[in-house]
């Protein structure tokens, strides 16, 4: 389906890829078939050298030009007039791809809690299926942050010489106990919802509100709260910080569901690039692409030293660091710094 883009004459297309070939997952379970919803901007050039593949974070979607509009768009660093930009909604997510709210083709019932466990490697394998379907022989740049960065590393390993550059933002080559603990606390909040376990689309929705509030504390930095949520008058209740996390919790329930959140947070926990590959340090050294790892100095979720580790052990690695009080979410908003890092990275690797 071709849609008219917000970028004047630039073409935007939203499509659905259906794979009828079974996908064997790392858990040993099998998805007999699956769908991936994806969005493209611009057109593939004659030699196929202008592909930019974006991988979204935990609750993102395939409309990358909307949520990353400071980096993707007309006259932005990734311009659809020059690049062919692709972003697919990850398997397990709720924006058109196969998820817990999809129908299980084996029995005709909605999956709900029977949806299989997914790993970042499984997600990378599903994206590889899409690449082959689209007959894309090479990818100039693969870029993703947080969960998207984890999936990006897994896919970079699989792609070998088909990938030229991988840009991994605020992410890691193996999920730390800290990240896993934070995600488990969020799932405990979902479990505490009395509706969790019921077979309905909004099961666990109040628990999801609480989970997102917990998540926001790991996405921000205390300095960011101090700057933006400080109460200037004396009070006993009704604090700005309280209103902020409640607002964020309520906001996520308008566009996401607890089942997909549960599955994808577990996916994040599973991430270990070195599983059955001799460890993540060794696996990083086997990635053929040039890697630009970007950390955030104030990130409390994926620490900057984790991004630095990626660059140090990659065969061709570079490290840059965003300076911001915004914390983990700085990779979504500090566009000037990102554009500068990308520009210098490409110049250095001409």
N, C-alpha and C positions, 0 to 999 in steps of 0.2 A: 504494500500500500504506500504510494508516494504522497507525501504531504508537503505543503508549501512551508518552508522554514521561516523562522523569524529573521533569517539572515538574507534578506533581499532575494537574489536569484539563486542562492545556494540550496541544493536539494537535500531534504531530510527524508529518510525512509524508515518506517517502523515495520518490522517483519517478525514472523514466527517460524523458527526452525523446529521441525519434528524429526526426531531420530527413532526409527523403528528397529534399530539394532540394539540389542540388550546391552546395558552398561553394568559391568561387574564392578562392584564397589570394593574398597579396601576391607570392609567389614566381612566380605564374603556374600553379602546380600546382592540381589540383582534388581535393577530397574529394567523391566522388559522393554520400555520405551520412555521417552521424555521429550519435553518441549523446552526451548530457550527463546525467550522474547528478546529481540535486539533492535538497536537503533543505529543507523548510519548517517553521517553527514558528509557531503561532498561526493567526489567521484574518484574511482581508482584510476591512476595515470597509466600510460601505455606500458611501462615496464614493471608496474606493480610495486614501485619503490616508496610509495607515500602513505603506507598504512600505519595509522596510530591506533592502537587497541587500548581502550580504557577499561579498567576493572574497578567497579564500585565497592564501597565499604559495606558494613553490616546491614544497614537499612536503606541503602541506596537503590536506585533503579537504573534503567538503561538510558535515560535522558540526560546524558552527561553534560550537555551544553546548558542545562537548567541549573544543576547543582554545582557545576564548576565553571560558571559563566565568566569568571575572570581569567580563565586559562583557555577556554574553548569558545570559538565564535569568530565572527568577522573582525579582522584586525587584531585578534588575540594571538597568543603564541602558537596555538594549534588552530589554524584558520582553515575552515572547510573549502575555501577557494584554492588552497594548495594541498591540503591533506585529505585522505580518506579515513575518517574517524569512525570507529566501531565501539559500541559498548553493549554488552549482553547482560540481561538480568540473570544473576547467578542462580543455578539450580538450588531449590529449597526456598528461594525468596518468593514474594507474593505479588509480583508485578508482571504476571503473564507466563513465567516459567513454571515447570512442574514443582509442586510444593505440597506440604501436608494437606492443603485444602483442594488438591486435585483429585480426580477420580483414579483409583487404582484399576488399571486395565485388566488385571488378573481376576478380580471379583466384581467389578462394577460399582464398588463402594468408595466413598471418599476416604483417603488415607487416614486423616487425623493423626492419632498417636502411633499408627503402624508405619508411618513414613520411615524409611531406613536412615540410619546414621550416615552422615556425609563427612568426608575429610577434604582438606584443601586440595589434596591430590585428585580426589574424585571430581571436584569442581574444575580443576585444570584439564582433566581428561575430557570433560563435557565441552569445554571451550575448544579443545583441539578438534573434537568432532565437528563443531561449527566451522572452524577454519577450513577444514578439508571440504566440507559442504560448499563453502563459498569459493573454493579453488584459489585461495590466497597462498601463494608460494613462499612469501617472506613478509615479515613484519618489521618495519623500521623501528618503531618504539612501542614497547609495552609499558603502561604506566598505571599504577594503582597504589592506594594508601590503606593502611590498617589491614583489615581482612583482605582487601583488594591487593595489597602488597604481598601478603602471604600466598595467595593464589597465584599472583604474578611470578613469584620465585619458583613455585612448583612448575608452572607452565614454561618458564624460561629454561628450566632443566630439561623438560621434555622436548622443547623446540629445537635445541641444539643450534646449528648454524642457520636455521630459518629465521632467527631473531637477531637483530643487530644491536639494539639498545633496550635495557630494562631499567625503568625508573621506579624505585621502591621507596615509598614515603611513609615515615612514621610506622615502621613495621618491624618484623623480626624473622629470623630463619627457624626459630623454634619458640613456641609459646612458653612463657615463663610461668612458674608457680603463682606469681603475683597476678598475671592476667587470668589464669585458670580460676584462681580464688575469687577474683572480682566477678567473673562470669557465673560462677556457681552461686554467689550471693544473689545475683539477679534471677537466676532460675529458682532459687529458694523463695524469692518474693512471688514469682509466678505460681509456684506450687501452693503457696499459702492462700491463694484465691480459691474460694469454695467452688467456683465453677470449673476449675481446672480438672480435666478428666472427662468432662461432658463432651459429647460429640456435636459441637456447634462452632460456628465460625468465630464467635466472640468469646470463646472459652478462655479464661485466664486474663481477661482484658484489664481488670483492676490491678491484678498482679503485674501486668506489663507496665502499667503506670509507675508502680513502685520500682520496678526493675530499671526503667529508663531514668528515673531520678537518681538511682545509684550510679548508673552509667555516666550521667552528666558530670558527676563529681570526679570521675576518672578522665573525662574528656577535657576538663578545664584545669586551671591551676589556681591555687589560693590567691595569687596576685590578681588574677582576672576577676575573681569574686570580690576582692577588696576594691578594685577599681570600678566595678559595674553594679555590685549588689549591696554596697554599704549604705546603711540607713543614716541619714544626716541628723535625724531627730531622735530623742530618747523615747524608747517604747518598751513594752513588756511582751508584745506579741505582734503578729502580722508583719514579720520581717521580709524585706525584699528578696533575700536569698531563699526563704521558704516559698514565697510566691513563684520564684523563678523555677525551682526544681519541680514544683507541682504543675506549672504551666507546661514544662517540657514533657513531663509524664503524660499529661492529658493530650498533648499535641501528637505524640507518637501513635496513640490509639485511633486517631482519625485516619491514619494511612498505613498501618501495619497490624499484624496479628501476633499473638503470643506463641502460636505454633511455629511459625517461621523464625521468630526471634529465638526460640528454644533451639531449633535445629541449627541455625547459623552460629549461635554462640558456642554450641558444642563443636561445630566445624572449626571455629577459631581455636578452641582448646586443643584439637587434634593435630595442629600444625607442627610438623617436624620434618624439615626438608631432608634430613639425613636418615630418616627411618628406612632401614634395610639398604642403606647406601653407604654405610660406614661412618655415620655421624654427619651433623650439619656443616661442620667445618670442611670436611672432605667434599661433600656435595656442592657447596658453594664454589669450590675450586674447579669443579667440573662443568660449570655453566659456561657456555661458549660466548655469550653476549657480553658486551660492555655493560657494567652495572653502575648506575648513579644511585647511591643510597642517601636519602635525605632524612635527617633526624630533626627533632624540635627540642630546643634547649630546655623548655618548660614541660615537656611531655611526661606525665605521670603514669601513663598506661604502657606504651612501648618506649622504654627509656632510650635517650640518644645513643648511649653506648651499644645498644642492640643494633642500631642502624650502622654505627661505626664498625661493628664486628662483621657485618655483611660486606662492607667495602674492603676491609682488611684481608678477608679470606677469599674474596672473589678473584678469579684469574685476572680480570681487568676491572678493578673497582675504583670508584671515586666517592668521597664523602663530602657532603655539604650539610650545613646546619642552619635551620630557620631560627631566628631570634624573635621571640614573641612571648607575651604574657598569656596568650590564648590557650596554651597547653596542647594536648593531642590534636584538637580540631584546627590547629594553625595550618595544617597541610591543605585544608579546604578553603582557607580565607586569605592567606598571605601570598597573593598572586604576584606581586612585584618581585618578591624574593624568589619565588619559584621560577618565574620567567627568566630572571637573571641567572640563576643556577643552570637552567636548561640551556640558555644561550651559550654560556661559557663551556658547558659540557660538550655541546655539539661542535663548538669551535676547536676545542682541544682534541677532538676525535675525528676531525676532517680527514 
